[in-house]
Amino acid sequence: MSSEQAANIASETISLSGLAGRYAIALFELAQEQKNLDKVAEELGSLSSLLETSSELQMLTTSPIISRKNQATAMSAMVKVAGFSKIVENFISVLTVNRRLDQLGAIINEFNRYLSFHRGEVNASVMTAHKLDKKQLDALGKKLKSMVGSDVNIQTDVDEELLGGMVVRIGSRMIDTSLKTKLANLEATMKEVG
């Protein structure tokens, strides 16, 4: 990848759309205005963890048969126990009143994307045939940072069908160095020759 391509990746704009994007931007702008971005991000991280681990909270936020009043009571109690700030408390209250709690996970994801963009961070999705150890992740992070010119948040997944190598997605760009793709390209080349 050339330095020009890397610069393009680092300077890409972020696009948030849809319901989750609109709520995420509103929350981001409010937190930024009140100089509470880090605290709100931390609290949303905690809330995201709760959503992932608590089947009761998942049901509460997604079930259409739970009344708005019951949702409001339960969410208010959860907010108080968690000790969330007034911004996050009000945000959850607005989602509850508007019956948008089912979008909470998506809104948190969009908020985090926008926050990363605001901080100049670049997100990379890396698919490998085998799980990367800490040393490999650190080396990959340094290489991607040198290519892009800014910090890179790396999210990894494993796909054993790749056989070897990796597929890296940064923004709208993809770098595929997997053995599976190389073999497919070789097969296509051989068919053309034969």
Secondary structure by P-SEA (a helix, b strand, c coil): ccaaaaaaaaabbbbbbcaaaaaaaaaaaaaaaaccaaaaaaaaaaaaaaaaccaaaaaaaccccccaaaaaaaaaaaaaaacccaaaaaaaaaaaaaccccaaaaaaaaaaaaaaaaacbbbbbbbccccccaaaaaaaaaaaaaaaccccbbbbbbbccccccbbbbcccbbbbccaaaaaaaaaaaaaaac
